[in-house]
Amino acid sequence: MEQVKIELKLDRTLTTLAGNPYGHKIYQEQARDKMMAENENIIVFPSYVEFVAPSFIQGFIAEFVELKGKDSLLLHMSFYSENTEVVEKIYKHLMMAL
């Protein structure tokens, strides 16, 4: 499976990402058109992001899950940050939600 990196461009003053509507907005503006259905899409958070709230992730993945289903989410979307704690918490919340 080919990998596609999607690097999120966010306001440098935002060290915390929160809010379902904001997550949905970022997905629509920066990821949706770059997603490759049969590939692994790696969502890359900037290194200055220190925390990603579950509400942001829920908004970010909502459209993808609606179209492709929960089962294909972890096959076709993964998350990366230089801050490994951010990624660990994202996956922890995803496992609870799925």
N, C-alpha and C positions, 0 to 999 in steps of 0.2 A: 504494500500500500504506500503510495507516494505521500509525502508530507508537504503541507502548505502552511507557511508561517504568516500569521496576521498580527502585525504589531500595532497595538492600540496607541493612538496619539491622544494624550489627555493633558489637561491643564496641569502644569508643574506644581501648582500650589495644592493640588488635590492629593493628599497622602492616604485618604480614606475614600473608598467608593461605596456608595450606599444608595438605595432606592430602586424599586422595581421599574418605575418609569425611566430613570436615568440609564439603567442597564439595558432596557429595551431600545432606548434612543441610540446608545453607543453601538449595539448590535446592528440596528438598521443603517446607521451612518457609516460604520467602519468595517463591519464583518459580513453582513448578509450577501453582498454582491461579490465578495472574494471567496466565499465558502465553496469548496469543491465536494460535491455529494459523495463521491466514492473514495475520497482521500481522508487522511488524518489532518484535520485543521487545527493547528497549534495557535492558541490565542495567547499572545505575549503581552504581559503587563509591564509597564515601565518600572524601572528599578526603584523609583521614588515612591511607588505605591506601597504602603505599609499594611493596609488592611482592606479586604474586599468583603463587604457584608453579604450575608445570604440573600437579602432582598435584591441586591445588584445582580447577582448570579441568576436568580430566578427570572428577573426581567430579561437578562441577556440570553438565556437559553429557551425562553418560552416559545418563540416562533419556531425555532428548530425542532423542539420536542413536539409541537403541534403538527408540523409537517412530516417529520421523520419517525417520531415515536421515541419513548424513553430508552428503549433497548439499543437504539443506534447512536444515542448521544455519546457514550464513552468510546464507541468504536470510531466515531468521526470527528470528535471534538476533544481536545486536551488543552490544558492550561500550563503556562510557563511564566516564571518570574525569577530573576536573580535572587530574590528573597524567598527562600524555600518555605519559610513559615506561611507566607501568603498562599502558596500553592497547596500546602498541607491542609490549611483551613478551608480552602475552596473545595477540595475533594471530600473532606469530612462532611461539609454541609451538603454536597451533592449526594453522598451516600445516604444521608438521612432523608433527603427529598425524593430520591428514586426508590 
